[in-house]
Amino acid sequence: EEAAMVLRMQSLSPPRRVSVDGPIIVGAGPSGLAVAASLGEEGMPFLMLEREDCIASLWQKRTYDRVKLHIPKHFCELPRMPFPESYPEYPTRRQFIDYLESYAARFDIKPEFNTTVLSAHYDNTSGLWHAQATRAGGAQMEYIGRWLVVATGENAVNVVPDIPGLGGFCGEVTHVSHYKSGEPYSGKRVLVVGCGNSGMEVSLDLCDHGAHPFMVVRDAMHVIPREVLGKSTFELAMLLMAWLPLWIVDKIMIFLAWLVLGDLDKLGIHRPAVGPLTLKHTQGRAPVLDTGALARIRCGQITVVPGITRFTNSDAVLSDGTAVHVDAVILATGYRSNVPQWLRATDFFGKDGYPKTEFPNGWKGQFGLYSVGFARRGISGASADAVRIAKDLCQLWKEESRPAKKAGRPCYRRSISVVF
């Protein structure tokens, strides 16, 4: 009761106001770290706010044990620091986390953890951004600064579909963000809702642990081999795109997929009319990189089923009218941006939480607003935007602080200048 009373008193008290010398960076994932490191190297102060108690919380808390980077490591490097040479071509989850922690240590990035930004808005009168936040224990904060960098990314909130009857299903229902391993599902019939990279890989992991997965394939999707003749198909696509139009590269990727993987229509997997790279660039839908799941589908260890119309207490009723008895459901239905929930009074972001201006020009808005990690281009796209943002901010900061240069160069390690 005393703790509850303290929390209530803190919520009623006025927020503690903090003036920030440089930009306020919201989010300590790879995108935010890339911006912070690039700013720090130029000596520009910043303040990073993170709702969790660690950097890269998606990787640390919401990924399964067997996950690896799906593309070669050099496409996933952050600015100014390559991966260790000892790392394999496709680093594991643990290796990538170690890399990010080393990155934060090398550039002395120290976020304010357990700080959730509830709202942020631009004040036209003062020309400053105001970010209202709550800290662990319920303390209310208001951070005020000239610039705001939105780095909360594309994967901030779980997407949970509204399927009739799901609430009455008697088995375990888990979002993929809480899935770690197929071991607890050994011997069980598991429905995997979603057939993207996560859905495919979770189905494969369930097989490896003795479960029988049923994978829902509702829509058409592209599946391409991760490698062709030992070479990354992603790397090949990037090379071809430097010389050929996108539609031609799409044709080549589809041909290679057919050549290596065969006709997937027989497996219940249909290709969209739009090419894989065009679909990724226009809608953010990445092709699935096969790492072994198709072989399990062919031999019957993974069963492909159509869309779901509803659940009963023990079955999933499919769109073709058949019912499948399952013991558990895993929702591999992805994530979405949470920007519309907290960023106020700006039309830079759309209702879907993405900048309205497409890559490569979606990194800068008006009045000192920036975004990173929303380009639908993976970590390489986020890194490119981070470098652009840092260059722009440093130029503005140096111009504004030029008269005060003789007073000494400020240290970027701590960005808070005034607390009142």
C-alpha positions as a Markdown table, in Angstrom:
| # | Residue | x | y | z |
|---|---|---|---|---|
| 1 | Glu | 0.0 | 0.0 | 0.0 |
| 2 | Glu | 2.8 | 2.4 | 0.8 |
| 3 | Ala | 4.5 | 1.7 | -2.6 |
| 4 | Ala | 1.2 | 2.4 | -4.4 |
| 5 | Met | 0.8 | 5.6 | -2.4 |
| 6 | Val | 4.3 | 6.7 | -3.4 |
| 7 | Leu | 3.5 | 6.0 | -7.1 |
| 8 | Arg | 0.3 | 7.9 | -6.9 |
| 9 | Met | 2.0 | 10.9 | -5.3 |
| 10 | Gln | 4.7 | 10.9 | -8.0 |
| 11 | Ser | 2.1 | 10.8 | -10.8 |
| 12 | Leu | 0.3 | 13.8 | -9.3 |
| 13 | Ser | 3.5 | 15.9 | -8.8 |
| 14 | Pro | 4.8 | 18.1 | -11.7 |
| 15 | Pro | 7.4 | 16.5 | -13.9 |
| 16 | Arg | 11.1 | 17.2 | -13.3 |
| 17 | Arg | 12.3 | 19.2 | -16.3 |
| 18 | Val | 15.6 | 18.5 | -18.0 |
| 19 | Ser | 17.2 | 20.8 | -20.6 |
| 20 | Val | 19.2 | 18.8 | -23.2 |
| 21 | Asp | 22.1 | 20.4 | -25.0 |
| 22 | Gly | 21.9 | 18.2 | -28.1 |
| 23 | Pro | 19.3 | 15.9 | -29.6 |
| 24 | Ile | 17.0 | 13.7 | -27.7 |
| 25 | Ile | 17.3 | 10.2 | -29.1 |
| 26 | Val | 14.3 | 7.9 | -28.3 |
| 27 | Gly | 15.3 | 4.3 | -28.6 |
| 28 | Ala | 18.5 | 2.4 | -27.9 |
| 29 | Gly | 18.3 | -0.2 | -30.6 |
| 30 | Pro | 20.9 | -0.5 | -33.4 |
| 31 | Ser | 19.4 | 2.6 | -35.2 |
| 32 | Gly | 19.7 | 4.8 | -32.1 |
| 33 | Leu | 23.2 | 3.5 | -31.3 |
| 34 | Ala | 24.3 | 4.3 | -34.8 |
| 35 | Val | 23.2 | 7.9 | -34.5 |
| 36 | Ala | 24.7 | 8.3 | -31.0 |
| 37 | Ala | 28.1 | 6.9 | -32.1 |
| 38 | Ser | 28.2 | 9.1 | -35.1 |
| 39 | Leu | 27.3 | 12.2 | -33.0 |
| 40 | Gly | 29.8 | 11.3 | -30.3 |
| 41 | Glu | 32.7 | 11.0 | -32.6 |
| 42 | Glu | 32.1 | 14.6 | -33.6 |
| 43 | Gly | 31.9 | 15.7 | -30.0 |
| 44 | Met | 28.2 | 16.6 | -30.1 |
| 45 | Pro | 26.2 | 16.0 | -26.9 |
| 46 | Phe | 23.0 | 13.9 | -26.9 |
| 47 | Leu | 20.6 | 12.2 | -24.5 |
| 48 | Met | 19.3 | 8.7 | -25.3 |
| 49 | Leu | 16.1 | 7.5 | -23.7 |
| 50 | Glu | 15.2 | 3.8 | -23.6 |
| 51 | Arg | 12.1 | 2.2 | -22.1 |
| 52 | Glu | 13.8 | -1.2 | -21.3 |
| 53 | Asp | 16.7 | -1.9 | -19.0 |
| 54 | Cys | 19.2 | -2.8 | -21.8 |
| 55 | Ile | 20.2 | -1.8 | -25.3 |
| 56 | Ala | 18.7 | -3.7 | -28.3 |
| 57 | Ser | 15.8 | -5.0 | -26.3 |
| 58 | Leu | 14.3 | -6.7 | -29.3 |
| 59 | Trp | 17.4 | -8.8 | -29.7 |
| 60 | Gln | 18.0 | -9.4 | -26.0 |
| 61 | Lys | 14.4 | -10.1 | -24.9 |
| 62 | Arg | 12.2 | -10.8 | -27.9 |
| 63 | Thr | 14.1 | -13.2 | -30.2 |
| 64 | Tyr | 14.3 | -17.0 | -30.1 |
| 65 | Asp | 17.5 | -18.8 | -29.3 |
| 66 | Arg | 18.4 | -20.2 | -32.7 |
| 67 | Val | 17.9 | -16.9 | -34.6 |
| 68 | Lys | 20.8 | -15.7 | -36.8 |
| 69 | Leu | 21.3 | -12.7 | -39.0 |
| 70 | His | 19.6 | -13.7 | -42.3 |
| 71 | Ile | 22.1 | -11.7 | -44.5 |
| 72 | Pro | 25.9 | -11.6 | -44.5 |
| 73 | Lys | 27.4 | -9.7 | -41.5 |
| 74 | His | 29.0 | -6.9 | -43.5 |
| 75 | Phe | 25.5 | -5.7 | -44.5 |
| 76 | Cys | 24.6 | -5.5 | -40.8 |
| 77 | Glu | 27.5 | -3.5 | -39.5 |
| 78 | Leu | 26.9 | -0.2 | -37.7 |
| 79 | Pro | 29.0 | 2.9 | -38.7 |
| 80 | Arg | 32.6 | 3.1 | -37.7 |
| 81 | Met | 32.9 | -0.5 | -36.3 |
| 82 | Pro | 33.1 | -3.8 | -38.3 |
| 83 | Phe | 32.2 | -7.2 | -36.9 |
| 84 | Pro | 35.1 | -9.2 | -35.5 |
| 85 | Glu | 36.8 | -11.3 | -38.2 |
| 86 | Ser | 36.3 | -14.4 | -36.1 |
| 87 | Tyr | 32.5 | -14.1 | -36.5 |
| 88 | Pro | 30.8 | -16.4 | -39.1 |
| 89 | Glu | 29.1 | -15.1 | -42.2 |
| 90 | Tyr | 25.8 | -15.2 | -40.4 |
| 91 | Pro | 26.3 | -14.3 | -36.7 |
| 92 | Thr | 24.2 | -15.8 | -34.0 |
| 93 | Arg | 21.8 | -13.9 | -31.8 |
| 94 | Arg | 24.4 | -13.9 | -29.0 |
| 95 | Gln | 27.2 | -12.8 | -31.2 |
| 96 | Phe | 25.1 | -9.9 | -32.6 |
| 97 | Ile | 24.2 | -8.8 | -29.0 |
| 98 | Asp | 27.8 | -9.0 | -28.0 |
| 99 | Tyr | 28.7 | -6.8 | -31.0 |
| 100 | Leu | 26.1 | -4.2 | -30.1 |
| 101 | Glu | 27.2 | -4.1 | -26.4 |
| 102 | Ser | 30.8 | -3.7 | -27.6 |
| 103 | Tyr | 29.7 | -0.9 | -29.9 |
| 104 | Ala | 28.0 | 0.9 | -27.1 |
| 105 | Ala | 31.0 | 0.5 | -24.8 |
| 106 | Arg | 33.5 | 1.6 | -27.5 |
| 107 | Phe | 31.6 | 4.9 | -28.2 |
| 108 | Asp | 30.6 | 5.4 | -24.5 |
| 109 | Ile | 26.9 | 5.4 | -25.2 |
| 110 | Lys | 25.0 | 5.4 | -21.9 |
| 111 | Pro | 21.2 | 5.5 | -22.3 |
| 112 | Glu | 18.8 | 6.6 | -19.7 |
| 113 | Phe | 17.2 | 3.1 | -19.2 |
| 114 | Asn | 13.7 | 2.4 | -17.9 |
| 115 | Thr | 12.5 | 5.7 | -19.3 |
| 116 | Thr | 9.3 | 5.4 | -21.3 |
| 117 | Val | 8.4 | 8.4 | -23.5 |
| 118 | Leu | 4.7 | 8.9 | -23.2 |
| 119 | Ser | 4.4 | 11.9 | -25.6 |
| 120 | Ala | 6.5 | 14.3 | -27.5 |
| 121 | His | 5.6 | 17.5 | -29.2 |
| 122 | Tyr | 7.2 | 20.6 | -30.8 |
| 123 | Asp | 6.5 | 24.0 | -29.1 |
| 124 | Asn | 6.3 | 26.7 | -31.8 |
| 125 | Thr | 6.8 | 29.5 | -29.3 |
| 126 | Ser | 10.1 | 28.3 | -27.9 |
| 127 | Gly | 11.2 | 26.3 | -30.9 |
| 128 | Leu | 12.0 | 23.3 | -28.7 |
| 129 | Trp | 10.8 | 19.7 | -28.4 |
| 130 | His | 9.2 | 18.6 | -25.2 |
| 131 | Ala | 9.3 | 14.8 | -24.4 |
| 132 | Gln | 7.2 | 13.7 | -21.4 |
| 133 | Ala | 8.4 | 10.5 | -19.9 |
| 134 | Thr | 8.0 | 8.2 | -16.9 |
| 135 | Arg | 10.9 | 6.5 | -15.2 |
| 136 | Ala | 11.2 | 3.3 | -13.1 |
| 137 | Gly | 9.4 | 4.0 | -9.9 |
| 138 | Gly | 6.9 | 6.3 | -11.4 |
| 139 | Ala | 9.0 | 9.5 | -11.5 |
| 140 | Gln | 7.6 | 12.0 | -14.1 |
| 141 | Met | 10.2 | 13.7 | -16.4 |
| 142 | Glu | 10.1 | 16.3 | -19.2 |
| 143 | Tyr | 13.0 | 16.5 | -21.5 |
| 144 | Ile | 13.4 | 19.7 | -23.5 |
| 145 | Gly | 15.7 | 20.0 | -26.5 |
| 146 | Arg | 16.3 | 21.6 | -29.9 |
| 147 | Trp | 16.2 | 18.3 | -31.8 |
| 148 | Leu | 14.3 | 15.0 | -31.6 |
| 149 | Val | 15.5 | 11.7 | -33.1 |
| 150 | Val | 12.9 | 9.0 | -33.4 |
| 151 | Ala | 14.7 | 5.7 | -33.2 |
| 152 | Thr | 12.0 | 3.4 | -31.8 |
| 153 | Gly | 12.0 | 1.4 | -35.1 |
| 154 | Glu | 9.7 | -0.8 | -37.0 |
| 155 | Asn | 9.4 | -3.5 | -34.4 |
| 156 | Ala | 8.2 | -1.6 | -31.2 |
| 157 | Val | 4.9 | -3.3 | -30.6 |
| 158 | Asn | 3.7 | -6.9 | -31.1 |
| 159 | Val | 1.0 | -7.4 | -33.7 |
| 160 | Val | -1.7 | -9.7 | -32.4 |
| 161 | Pro | -4.5 | -10.6 | -34.9 |
| 162 | Asp | -8.1 | -10.5 | -33.9 |
| 163 | Ile | -9.2 | -14.1 | -34.8 |
| 164 | Pro | -12.7 | -15.1 | -33.6 |
| 165 | Gly | -12.5 | -17.6 | -30.8 |
| 166 | Leu | -8.9 | -17.2 | -30.0 |
| 167 | Gly | -9.7 | -16.0 | -26.5 |
| 168 | Gly | -11.6 | -19.2 | -25.8 |
| 169 | Phe | -8.9 | -21.6 | -27.1 |
| 170 | Cys | -7.9 | -23.9 | -24.2 |
| 171 | Gly | -4.3 | -24.4 | -25.3 |
| 172 | Glu | -1.3 | -22.1 | -24.9 |
| 173 | Val | -1.2 | -19.0 | -27.1 |
| 174 | Thr | 2.2 | -17.3 | -27.4 |
| 175 | His | 3.4 | -14.4 | -29.6 |
| 176 | Val | 6.7 | -15.2 | -31.2 |
| 177 | Ser | 8.3 | -12.4 | -29.1 |
| 178 | His | 8.0 | -14.8 | -26.1 |
| 179 | Tyr | 9.1 | -17.9 | -27.9 |
| 180 | Lys | 12.6 | -19.1 | -27.1 |
| 181 | Ser | 12.8 | -22.7 | -28.1 |
| 182 | Gly | 10.7 | -25.6 | -29.4 |
| 183 | Glu | 11.8 | -27.8 | -26.5 |
| 184 | Pro | 8.6 | -27.2 | -24.4 |
| 185 | Tyr | 6.5 | -28.2 | -27.4 |
| 186 | Ser | 8.0 | -31.6 | -27.9 |
| 187 | Gly | 5.4 | -34.1 | -29.0 |
| 188 | Lys | 2.7 | -31.4 | -29.4 |
| 189 | Arg | 0.7 | -30.2 | -32.4 |
| 190 | Val | 1.5 | -26.5 | -32.8 |
| 191 | Leu | -0.2 | -24.0 | -35.1 |
| 192 | Val | 2.2 | -21.3 | -36.3 |
| 193 | Val | 0.2 | -18.3 | -37.5 |
| 194 | Gly | 2.4 | -16.5 | -40.0 |
| 195 | Cys | 4.8 | -17.6 | -42.7 |
| 196 | Gly | 7.5 | -14.9 | -42.8 |
| 197 | Asn | 11.1 | -15.5 | -41.8 |
| 198 | Ser | 10.1 | -15.9 | -38.2 |
| 199 | Gly | 7.2 | -18.3 | -38.9 |
| 200 | Met | 9.4 | -20.5 | -41.2 |
| 201 | Glu | 12.2 | -20.6 | -38.7 |
| 202 | Val | 10.0 | -21.3 | -35.7 |
| 203 | Ser | 8.4 | -24.1 | -37.6 |
| 204 | Leu | 11.8 | -25.5 | -38.4 |
| 205 | Asp | 12.8 | -25.2 | -34.7 |
| 206 | Leu | 9.7 | -27.0 | -33.6 |
| 207 | Cys | 10.5 | -29.8 | -35.9 |
| 208 | Asp | 14.0 | -30.1 | -34.5 |
| 209 | His | 12.5 | -30.5 | -31.0 |
| 210 | Gly | 10.0 | -33.2 | -31.9 |
| 211 | Ala | 6.9 | -31.1 | -32.4 |
| 212 | His | 4.5 | -31.2 | -35.3 |
| 213 | Pro | 4.0 | -27.7 | -36.6 |
| 214 | Phe | 1.1 | -26.5 | -38.8 |
| 215 | Met | 2.1 | -23.3 | -40.6 |
| 216 | Val | -0.6 | -21.0 | -41.8 |
| 217 | Val | 0.1 | -19.6 | -45.3 |
| 218 | Arg | -2.8 | -17.2 | -46.0 |
| 219 | Asp | -1.3 | -14.9 | -48.6 |
| 220 | Ala | 1.1 | -15.2 | -51.5 |
| 221 | Met | 4.8 | -14.8 | -50.5 |
| 222 | His | 8.2 | -15.0 | -52.0 |
| 223 | Val | 10.6 | -17.7 | -50.8 |
| 224 | Ile | 14.2 | -17.6 | -52.1 |
| 225 | Pro | 17.3 | -19.6 | -51.2 |
| 226 | Arg | 19.5 | -17.9 | -48.7 |
| 227 | Glu | 22.5 | -18.9 | -50.8 |
| 228 | Val | 23.1 | -20.0 | -54.5 |
| 229 | Leu | 26.3 | -21.9 | -55.1 |
| 230 | Gly | 27.6 | -20.8 | -51.7 |
| 231 | Lys | 27.0 | -17.1 | -52.4 |
| 232 | Ser | 24.4 | -14.9 | -50.6 |
| 233 | Thr | 21.3 | -14.2 | -52.7 |
| 234 | Phe | 21.0 | -10.9 | -50.9 |
| 235 | Glu | 24.5 | -9.9 | -51.8 |
| 236 | Leu | 23.9 | -11.0 | -55.4 |
| 237 | Ala | 20.7 | -8.9 | -55.5 |
| 238 | Met | 22.6 | -5.8 | -54.2 |
| 239 | Leu | 25.3 | -6.3 | -56.8 |
| 240 | Leu | 22.8 | -6.6 | -59.7 |
| 241 | Met | 20.8 | -3.6 | -58.5 |
| 242 | Ala | 23.8 | -1.4 | -59.0 |
| 243 | Trp | 23.8 | -2.2 | -62.7 |
| 244 | Leu | 20.3 | -3.3 | -63.6 |
| 245 | Pro | 16.7 | -2.0 | -63.2 |
| 246 | Leu | 14.8 | -3.3 | -60.3 |
| 247 | Trp | 12.3 | -5.3 | -62.4 |
| 248 | Ile | 15.1 | -7.2 | -64.1 |
| 249 | Val | 16.7 | -8.1 | -60.8 |
| 250 | Asp | 13.3 | -9.3 | -59.6 |
| 251 | Lys | 13.1 | -11.6 | -62.7 |
| 252 | Ile | 16.5 | -13.0 | -62.0 |
| 253 | Met | 15.7 | -13.6 | -58.3 |
| 254 | Ile | 12.5 | -15.4 | -59.2 |
| 255 | Phe | 14.3 | -17.6 | -61.7 |
| 256 | Leu | 17.0 | -18.5 | -59.3 |
| 257 | Ala | 14.4 | -19.4 | -56.6 |
| 258 | Trp | 12.6 | -21.6 | -59.1 |
| 259 | Leu | 15.9 | -23.2 | -60.2 |
| 260 | Val | 17.0 | -24.0 | -56.6 |
| 261 | Leu | 13.7 | -24.5 | -54.8 |
| 262 | Gly | 11.4 | -25.8 | -57.5 |
| 263 | Asp | 7.7 | -25.3 | -57.9 |
| 264 | Leu | 6.3 | -24.2 | -54.5 |
| 265 | Asp | 2.7 | -24.1 | -55.7 |
| 266 | Lys | 2.6 | -27.9 | -55.0 |
| 267 | Leu | 3.5 | -27.1 | -51.4 |
| 268 | Gly | 0.7 | -24.6 | -51.0 |
| 269 | Ile | 3.0 | -21.6 | -51.3 |
| 270 | His | 2.2 | -19.2 | -54.1 |
| 271 | Arg | 4.3 | -16.3 | -55.4 |
| 272 | Pro | 2.9 | -12.7 | -55.6 |
| 273 | Ala | 2.6 | -11.0 | -58.9 |
| 274 | Val | 4.9 | -8.3 | -57.7 |
| 275 | Gly | 8.6 | -9.1 | -57.6 |
| 276 | Pro | 10.4 | -9.7 | -54.2 |
| 277 | Leu | 12.6 | -6.6 | -54.2 |
| 278 | Thr | 9.8 | -4.4 | -55.5 |
| 279 | Leu | 7.5 | -5.7 | -52.7 |
| 280 | Lys | 10.2 | -5.1 | -50.1 |
| 281 | His | 10.8 | -1.5 | -51.3 |
| 282 | Thr | 7.2 | -0.5 | -51.7 |
| 283 | Gln | 5.5 | -2.4 | -48.8 |
| 284 | Gly | 8.3 | -3.5 | -46.5 |
| 285 | Arg | 7.5 | -7.2 | -47.0 |
| 286 | Ala | 10.8 | -9.0 | -47.1 |
| 287 | Pro | 11.1 | -12.3 | -49.0 |
| 288 | Val | 11.6 | -15.4 | -46.9 |
| 289 | Leu | 15.1 | -16.7 | -47.0 |
| 290 | Asp | 14.9 | -20.5 | -46.8 |
| 291 | Thr | 17.2 | -22.1 | -44.3 |
| 292 | Gly | 15.8 | -25.6 | -44.3 |
| 293 | Ala | 12.0 | -25.3 | -43.7 |
| 294 | Leu | 11.0 | -26.2 | -47.3 |
| 295 | Ala | 12.7 | -29.5 | -47.0 |
| 296 | Arg | 10.7 | -30.3 | -43.9 |
| 297 | Ile | 7.5 | -29.2 | -45.7 |
| 298 | Arg | 8.3 | -31.6 | -48.6 |
| 299 | Cys | 8.8 | -34.5 | -46.3 |
| 300 | Gly | 5.7 | -33.8 | -44.3 |
| 301 | Gln | 7.2 | -32.7 | -41.0 |
| 302 | Ile | 5.7 | -29.2 | -41.4 |
| 303 | Thr | 2.2 | -29.1 | -42.7 |
| 304 | Val | 1.1 | -26.0 | -44.7 |
| 305 | Val | -2.5 | -25.0 | -44.0 |
| 306 | Pro | -4.6 | -22.1 | -45.4 |
| 307 | Gly | -6.0 | -19.1 | -43.4 |
| 308 | Ile | -7.9 | -19.4 | -40.2 |
| 309 | Thr | -11.6 | -18.4 | -39.9 |
| 310 | Arg | -12.0 | -19.1 | -36.1 |
| 311 | Phe | -10.9 | -21.2 | -33.1 |
| 312 | Thr | -12.9 | -23.6 | -31.0 |
| 313 | Asn | -11.7 | -24.6 | -27.6 |
| 314 | Ser | -9.3 | -27.2 | -29.1 |
| 315 | Asp | -9.3 | -26.7 | -32.9 |
| 316 | Ala | -8.4 | -24.2 | -35.5 |
| 317 | Val | -11.1 | -24.0 | -38.3 |
| 318 | Leu | -9.5 | -23.2 | -41.6 |
| 319 | Ser | -10.7 | -21.2 | -44.6 |
| 320 | Asp | -11.4 | -24.4 | -46.5 |
| 321 | Gly | -13.8 | -25.6 | -43.8 |
| 322 | Thr | -11.5 | -28.3 | -42.2 |
| 323 | Ala | -10.7 | -28.3 | -38.5 |
| 324 | Val | -7.2 | -29.0 | -37.2 |
| 325 | His | -6.7 | -30.1 | -33.6 |
| 326 | Val | -3.8 | -28.3 | -32.0 |
| 327 | Asp | -2.3 | -28.1 | -28.6 |
| 328 | Ala | -0.7 | -24.7 | -28.8 |
| 329 | Val | -0.7 | -21.6 | -31.0 |
| 330 | Ile | 2.4 | -19.4 | -31.8 |
| 331 | Leu | 1.6 | -16.0 | -33.4 |
| 332 | Ala | 4.5 | -15.2 | -35.8 |
| 333 | Thr | 2.5 | -12.1 | -36.8 |
| 334 | Gly | 5.3 | -9.6 | -36.5 |
| 335 | Tyr | 5.5 | -6.1 | -35.1 |
| 336 | Arg | 4.6 | -2.5 | -35.9 |
| 337 | Ser | 5.8 | 1.0 | -35.1 |
| 338 | Asn | 4.5 | 2.7 | -32.0 |
| 339 | Val | 5.3 | 6.3 | -33.1 |
| 340 | Pro | 1.6 | 7.4 | -33.5 |
| 341 | Gln | 1.0 | 6.5 | -29.9 |
| 342 | Trp | 3.4 | 9.1 | -28.5 |
| 343 | Leu | 4.6 | 11.6 | -31.2 |
| 344 | Arg | 2.1 | 14.5 | -31.3 |
| 345 | Ala | 1.1 | 17.2 | -33.8 |
| 346 | Thr | 3.3 | 16.3 | -36.8 |
| 347 | Asp | 2.4 | 15.0 | -40.2 |
| 348 | Phe | 5.9 | 13.7 | -40.9 |
| 349 | Phe | 4.8 | 10.2 | -39.8 |
| 350 | Gly | 1.7 | 8.5 | -41.3 |
| 351 | Lys | -0.9 | 6.5 | -39.4 |
| 352 | Asp | 1.2 | 3.4 | -39.9 |
| 353 | Gly | 4.1 | 4.9 | -37.9 |
| 354 | Tyr | 6.4 | 5.3 | -40.9 |
| 355 | Pro | 7.7 | 8.5 | -42.4 |
| 356 | Lys | 5.5 | 9.6 | -45.3 |
| 357 | Thr | 8.6 | 10.4 | -47.4 |
| 358 | Glu | 10.2 | 7.3 | -48.8 |
| 359 | Phe | 13.8 | 6.2 | -48.6 |
| 360 | Pro | 16.4 | 7.8 | -49.0 |
| 361 | Asn | 14.7 | 11.1 | -48.0 |
| 362 | Gly | 12.6 | 9.9 | -45.0 |
| 363 | Trp | 15.2 | 10.7 | -42.4 |
| 364 | Lys | 14.6 | 14.4 | -41.8 |
| 365 | Gly | 11.4 | 16.3 | -41.0 |
| 366 | Gln | 10.7 | 19.8 | -40.0 |
| 367 | Phe | 11.7 | 21.8 | -36.8 |
| 368 | Gly | 14.6 | 19.5 | -35.9 |
| 369 | Leu | 12.7 | 16.2 | -36.2 |
| 370 | Tyr | 14.6 | 13.1 | -37.5 |
| 371 | Ser | 13.8 | 9.5 | -37.9 |
| 372 | Val | 16.1 | 6.4 | -38.2 |
| 373 | Gly | 15.3 | 2.7 | -38.6 |
| 374 | Phe | 12.1 | 3.2 | -40.6 |
| 375 | Ala | 13.4 | 2.9 | -44.1 |
| 376 | Arg | 12.5 | -0.8 | -44.6 |
| 377 | Arg | 16.1 | -1.4 | -45.6 |
| 378 | Gly | 17.3 | -3.3 | -42.6 |
| 379 | Ile | 20.3 | -2.4 | -40.6 |
| 380 | Ser | 22.2 | -1.2 | -43.6 |
| 381 | Gly | 19.5 | 1.3 | -44.4 |
| 382 | Ala | 19.3 | 2.5 | -40.8 |
| 383 | Ser | 23.1 | 3.0 | -40.7 |
| 384 | Ala | 23.0 | 5.1 | -43.9 |
| 385 | Asp | 20.3 | 7.3 | -42.4 |
| 386 | Ala | 22.2 | 7.5 | -39.1 |
| 387 | Val | 25.2 | 8.9 | -40.8 |
| 388 | Arg | 23.1 | 11.5 | -42.7 |
| 389 | Ile | 21.4 | 12.5 | -39.5 |
| 390 | Ala | 24.6 | 12.9 | -37.6 |
| 391 | Lys | 26.2 | 14.9 | -40.4 |
| 392 | Asp | 23.2 | 17.3 | -40.6 |
| 393 | Leu | 23.0 | 17.7 | -36.8 |
| 394 | Cys | 26.7 | 18.3 | -36.3 |
| 395 | Gln | 26.7 | 21.0 | -39.0 |
| 396 | Leu | 23.7 | 22.7 | -37.3 |
| 397 | Trp | 25.2 | 22.4 | -33.9 |
| 398 | Lys | 28.6 | 23.8 | -34.9 |
| 399 | Glu | 26.9 | 26.7 | -36.7 |
| 400 | Glu | 24.8 | 27.5 | -33.6 |
| 401 | Ser | 27.6 | 27.1 | -31.1 |
| 402 | Arg | 30.3 | 28.9 | -33.2 |
| 403 | Pro | 30.3 | 32.1 | -31.0 |
| 404 | Ala | 30.8 | 30.0 | -27.9 |
| 405 | Lys | 33.7 | 27.9 | -29.2 |
| 406 | Lys | 36.3 | 29.8 | -27.1 |
| 407 | Ala | 34.6 | 28.6 | -23.9 |
| 408 | Gly | 35.8 | 25.1 | -24.6 |
| 409 | Arg | 34.5 | 22.1 | -26.4 |
| 410 | Pro | 31.6 | 20.4 | -24.6 |
| 411 | Cys | 31.9 | 16.7 | -23.7 |
| 412 | Tyr | 29.3 | 14.6 | -25.4 |
| 413 | Arg | 29.3 | 11.9 | -22.6 |
| 414 | Arg | 26.7 | 13.9 | -20.7 |
| 415 | Ser | 24.2 | 15.9 | -22.6 |
| 416 | Ile | 22.1 | 17.4 | -19.8 |
| 417 | Ser | 22.9 | 21.0 | -19.3 |
| 418 | Val | 20.3 | 22.3 | -16.9 |
| 419 | Val | 18.0 | 20.6 | -14.4 |
| 420 | Phe | 15.2 | 22.7 | -12.8 |
